[in-house]
């Protein structure tokens, strides 16, 4: 699968309208197609969240959560919408479908060029007036969030002010669990990609990575001084606990590790209580 520079992104095709409440500009919910720097259209949804309920403050006073879903997820999937809804008490929320997923264009590169998709979503969030951005990624999206934070300047137009990685791998090509062996079959075999397209509504690129992108554990030391939170369940069936511990060791004093008792994998396993704690962490760390 090809890798390209995780650089600039084009502006969104359109922007939502604003309305005035108690003298302050408040954005309305909106859905737009964004365009990445390599020309892929990305389906994205904006929910102003807490900004709607506090008309005395502008969107710049509220953080925005940009959610990066896991492999085979999409912006309209119920588990992604549940995560988005859980963060609305803490700020605005941007969700989107990675390339090859849902209504977005292109084909999935399973964590490589998806960094450009996240960068486009972050750019849109800042265009909407939010000065503070927190990225929260799950599984594949967690690895993308780590690499995005390493490759984009903190607080910049496409960079984040705080990053949370949930259930992410530390290294590529891991096949140590049955679910990951099945996933590799899905990605690497022609018949697997057919199953992915028609069974999971995920279009997967047929090319191998060339060059191999920066791995999550290699990316983590480059994230500092951006605040970093690593969240992982000790009952994760995809990636055992050596993955989050490797990431935490690479982060050193610049990251936090929450090893959650009894938690499984990614969005489906994240409880409302855990999502609330993540929301509070982002509000406290995003500046």
C-alpha positions as CSV (number, residue, x, y, z in Angstrom):
1,X,0.0,0.0,0.0
2,X,1.4,3.3,-1.0
3,X,2.5,5.9,1.5
4,X,2.6,9.6,0.8
5,X,3.5,12.8,2.7
6,X,0.9,13.5,5.4
7,X,0.9,17.2,4.5
8,X,-1.7,19.8,3.6
9,X,-5.3,19.0,2.9
10,X,-7.8,20.8,0.7
11,X,-10.6,22.7,2.3
12,X,-14.0,21.2,2.7
13,X,-16.4,21.3,-0.2
14,X,-18.9,23.3,1.8
15,X,-19.3,24.8,5.3
16,X,-22.3,24.7,7.6
17,X,-24.1,27.9,8.4
18,X,-23.9,29.6,11.8
19,X,-26.7,31.1,13.8
20,X,-26.6,33.7,16.6
21,X,-27.8,32.8,20.1
22,X,-27.5,35.3,22.9
23,X,-25.1,37.3,20.7
24,X,-22.7,34.4,20.1
25,X,-22.1,32.5,16.9
26,X,-23.1,28.8,17.2
27,X,-22.7,26.2,14.5
28,X,-25.5,23.9,13.4
29,X,-25.1,20.2,12.8
30,X,-23.8,19.6,9.3
31,X,-22.7,16.9,6.9
32,X,-20.1,17.5,4.3
33,X,-17.7,15.7,1.9
34,X,-14.1,16.8,2.6
35,X,-11.3,16.3,0.2
36,X,-7.9,15.0,1.3
37,X,-4.5,16.2,0.0
38,X,-4.4,13.1,-2.3
39,X,-7.9,13.8,-3.7
40,X,-10.1,11.3,-1.8
41,X,-13.6,12.5,-0.8
42,X,-14.3,11.8,2.9
43,X,-17.9,11.7,4.3
44,X,-17.9,13.8,7.5
45,X,-20.5,14.8,10.1
46,X,-20.4,17.8,12.6
47,X,-22.3,17.9,15.8
48,X,-21.8,21.2,17.8
49,X,-22.6,19.4,21.0
50,X,-22.1,21.5,24.1
51,X,-21.8,24.7,22.1
52,X,-25.5,24.5,21.2
53,X,-26.5,24.4,24.8
54,X,-24.3,27.3,25.9
55,X,-25.1,30.3,23.8
56,X,-23.0,32.6,25.8
57,X,-19.8,31.0,24.3
58,X,-18.5,30.7,20.8
59,X,-17.3,27.4,19.3
60,X,-13.7,28.5,19.9
61,X,-14.4,28.2,23.7
62,X,-15.3,24.5,23.3
63,X,-13.0,21.7,22.3
64,X,-13.9,19.5,19.3
65,X,-13.5,15.8,19.4
66,X,-12.5,14.2,16.1
67,X,-13.3,10.5,16.1
68,X,-11.3,8.0,14.1
69,X,-13.3,4.7,13.9
70,X,-11.9,1.2,13.6
71,X,-11.5,-1.0,10.5
72,X,-14.9,-1.8,8.8
73,X,-16.6,1.1,10.8
74,X,-18.3,4.1,9.2
75,X,-19.8,7.4,10.3
76,X,-23.4,6.0,10.3
77,X,-22.6,2.8,12.2
78,X,-24.5,2.6,15.5
79,X,-21.3,2.0,17.6
80,X,-19.7,5.1,16.0
81,X,-22.8,7.2,16.6
82,X,-22.9,6.1,20.3
83,X,-19.3,7.2,20.8
84,X,-20.0,10.5,19.2
85,X,-23.1,11.1,21.4
86,X,-21.1,10.3,24.5
87,X,-18.7,13.1,23.8
88,X,-21.3,15.8,23.0
89,X,-21.6,16.9,26.7
90,X,-17.9,17.8,26.6
91,X,-17.7,19.6,23.3
92,X,-18.4,19.5,19.6
93,X,-17.8,16.3,17.6
94,X,-16.6,15.5,14.1
95,X,-17.0,12.0,12.9
96,X,-16.1,10.7,9.4
97,X,-15.7,7.6,7.4
98,X,-12.2,6.6,6.5
99,X,-11.5,6.0,2.8
100,X,-13.0,2.8,1.5
101,X,-15.6,2.9,4.2
102,X,-19.2,4.0,4.0
103,X,-19.9,6.8,1.6
104,X,-16.2,8.0,1.5
105,X,-14.3,7.5,-1.7
106,X,-11.1,5.5,-2.4
107,X,-10.0,2.2,-0.9
108,X,-8.8,1.4,2.6
109,X,-5.1,1.2,3.1
110,X,-5.6,-0.2,6.6
111,X,-3.9,2.6,8.5
112,X,-1.4,4.1,6.0
113,X,-3.0,7.0,4.0
114,X,-5.8,7.2,6.4
115,X,-3.6,9.8,8.2
116,X,-4.6,12.2,5.4
117,X,-8.3,11.5,6.1
118,X,-7.9,12.4,9.8
119,X,-6.0,15.5,8.8
120,X,-8.8,16.6,6.6
121,X,-11.3,16.1,9.4
122,X,-9.2,18.1,11.8
123,X,-8.8,20.9,9.3
124,X,-12.6,21.1,8.9
125,X,-13.0,21.2,12.7
126,X,-10.7,24.2,13.0
127,X,-12.4,25.9,10.0
128,X,-15.6,25.7,12.0
129,X,-14.1,27.9,14.7
130,X,-12.8,25.4,17.3
131,X,-9.4,26.4,18.6
132,X,-8.9,23.2,20.6
133,X,-8.9,19.8,19.0
134,X,-8.7,16.4,20.6
135,X,-8.4,13.3,18.3
136,X,-9.8,10.0,19.6
137,X,-9.0,6.8,17.6
138,X,-10.2,3.2,18.0
139,X,-8.2,0.2,16.9
140,X,-7.0,1.0,13.3
141,X,-8.2,4.6,14.0
142,X,-6.1,4.5,17.2
143,X,-3.0,3.7,15.2
144,X,-3.9,6.5,12.7
145,X,-4.4,9.0,15.5
146,X,-0.9,8.2,16.9
147,X,0.7,8.6,13.5
148,X,-1.3,11.7,12.7
149,X,-0.2,13.3,16.0
150,X,3.5,12.5,15.2
151,X,3.4,13.8,11.6
152,X,1.3,17.0,12.0
153,X,2.4,20.0,14.1
154,X,0.5,20.2,17.4
155,X,-2.1,23.0,17.4
156,X,-1.6,23.6,13.7
157,X,-4.2,23.7,11.0
158,X,-4.2,19.9,10.6
159,X,-2.6,19.0,14.0
160,X,-4.2,18.0,17.3
161,X,-3.9,19.5,20.8
162,X,-4.5,16.1,22.6
163,X,-4.6,12.5,21.3
164,X,-6.3,9.4,22.7
165,X,-5.6,6.0,21.2
166,X,-8.0,3.2,22.2
167,X,-7.3,-0.5,21.5
168,X,-4.5,0.3,19.0
169,X,-1.7,-2.0,17.9
170,X,1.9,-1.2,18.7
171,X,3.4,-2.8,15.6
172,X,2.4,-3.9,12.1
173,X,1.7,-7.4,10.8
174,X,0.7,-8.8,14.1
175,X,-0.9,-12.2,13.7
176,X,-0.8,-13.5,17.3
177,X,-4.5,-13.8,17.8
178,X,-7.3,-15.6,15.8
179,X,-9.1,-12.3,15.1
180,X,-6.0,-10.8,13.6
181,X,-5.3,-13.8,11.5
182,X,-8.8,-13.5,10.1
183,X,-8.2,-9.8,9.5
184,X,-5.0,-10.5,7.6
185,X,-6.9,-13.0,5.4
186,X,-9.5,-10.3,4.7
187,X,-6.9,-7.7,3.7
188,X,-4.4,-9.8,1.8
189,X,-6.4,-12.4,-0.1
190,X,-8.5,-11.6,-3.2
191,X,-11.4,-13.6,-1.8
192,X,-11.0,-11.8,1.5
193,X,-11.3,-8.4,-0.1
194,X,-14.5,-9.6,-1.8
195,X,-15.9,-10.5,1.7
196,X,-14.8,-7.1,2.9
197,X,-16.5,-5.3,0.2
198,X,-19.9,-7.1,0.3
199,X,-19.9,-8.5,3.8
200,X,-18.5,-5.5,5.7
201,X,-19.1,-2.7,3.1
202,X,-15.3,-1.9,3.2
203,X,-13.4,-1.5,0.0
204,X,-9.8,-2.6,0.6
205,X,-6.8,-1.7,-1.6
206,X,-5.0,-4.6,-3.2
207,X,-1.5,-3.2,-3.1
208,X,0.9,-3.9,-0.3
209,X,2.5,-1.1,1.6
210,X,5.5,0.4,-0.2
211,X,7.2,1.8,1.7
212,X,5.9,0.4,5.0
213,X,4.6,3.4,7.0
214,X,5.9,4.5,10.4
215,X,4.6,2.1,13.0
216,X,2.5,3.3,16.0
217,X,5.4,2.5,18.5
218,X,7.8,4.4,16.3
219,X,5.4,7.3,16.1
220,X,4.7,7.7,19.8
221,X,8.1,9.4,20.7
222,X,7.5,12.0,18.1
223,X,4.1,13.1,19.6
224,X,5.6,15.0,22.6
225,X,4.8,17.6,23.9
226,X,1.2,16.9,22.8
227,X,-0.7,15.2,25.6
228,X,-1.2,11.5,24.9
229,X,-3.6,8.9,26.5
230,X,-3.3,5.2,25.7
231,X,-6.4,3.2,26.6
232,X,-6.6,-0.6,26.3
233,X,-8.6,-3.5,27.7
234,X,-6.9,-6.3,29.5
235,X,-9.5,-8.7,27.8
236,X,-8.8,-7.4,24.3
237,X,-9.1,-10.3,21.9
238,X,-7.2,-8.6,19.0
239,X,-4.1,-7.1,20.7
240,X,-2.9,-8.4,24.1
241,X,-1.6,-6.0,26.7
242,X,2.0,-6.1,25.5
243,X,0.8,-3.7,22.8
244,X,-0.3,-0.8,25.0
245,X,2.7,-1.4,27.3
246,X,5.0,-1.0,24.4
247,X,3.3,2.2,23.4
248,X,3.4,3.5,27.0
249,X,7.1,2.7,27.3
250,X,7.8,4.5,24.0
251,X,5.9,7.6,25.3
252,X,7.7,7.6,28.7
253,X,6.7,10.5,30.9
254,X,4.9,12.2,28.0
255,X,2.0,9.7,28.0
256,X,-0.6,8.1,30.2
257,X,-1.8,4.5,30.1
258,X,-5.2,3.3,31.2
259,X,-5.4,-0.5,31.3
260,X,-9.1,-1.2,31.7
261,X,-10.1,-4.4,33.6
262,X,-12.4,-6.7,31.7
263,X,-12.6,-4.4,28.6
264,X,-12.5,-6.0,25.2
265,X,-11.8,-4.3,21.9
266,X,-12.4,-0.8,20.6
267,X,-15.8,1.1,20.3
268,X,-18.0,-1.9,21.1
269,X,-16.2,-2.5,24.3
270,X,-15.9,1.1,25.5
271,X,-18.4,1.7,28.2
272,X,-20.3,5.0,28.7
273,X,-18.3,5.5,31.9
274,X,-15.0,5.1,30.1
275,X,-16.0,7.5,27.3
276,X,-17.0,10.0,29.9
277,X,-13.6,9.8,31.5
278,X,-11.9,10.2,28.1
279,X,-14.1,13.2,27.4
280,X,-13.0,14.8,30.7
281,X,-9.4,14.0,30.0
282,X,-9.5,15.7,26.6
283,X,-11.2,18.8,28.0
284,X,-8.5,19.0,30.7
285,X,-5.5,18.4,28.3
286,X,-6.5,20.1,25.0
287,X,-5.4,23.5,26.2
